[in-house]
Amino acid sequence: MSLKWPGKPISTLSPGKRYSLFTVANKLFPTSFLVKIIAFFLWTSPILFNFLKEHYEIDSIVMCGLLTASIVGGIPTAIVYLITLVRAPSIRKHHELIHSQQPGGVHEAMDAQKSYGIAMDDSLDE
């Protein structure tokens, strides 16, 4: 799974401070993975629409459509954000490790790794 790298890299604020996990999760939110999950949910949305219409007896097609759309958009977004939030400590540690090893900072390290085709992941956890 590839991560979406922001235009401005995440680096430490000052030597003793760190970004919060919510900031890391927001900046490195994997939108390509979210699109794949939403596409799967869209594929199953007619089944969900019929299930809501029959079992919950929602008569309005508009209301059933809005409920289906909110489920198709909301549940995958929440799942992917929670997964990213769980991975945020290791991502932050990885970025701090790169920042401490590279004199040019995280941005040059990411450019160098992208140019060589090396995927940046959280495999440096110990």
Secondary structure, 3 states (H helix, E strand, C coil): CCCCCCCCCCCCCCCCCCCCHHHHHHHCCCHHHHHHHHHHHHHCHHHHHHHHHHHCCCCCHHHHHHHHHHHHHHHHHHHHHHHHHHHHHHHHHHHHHHHHHCCCCHHHHHHHHHHCCCCCCCCCCC
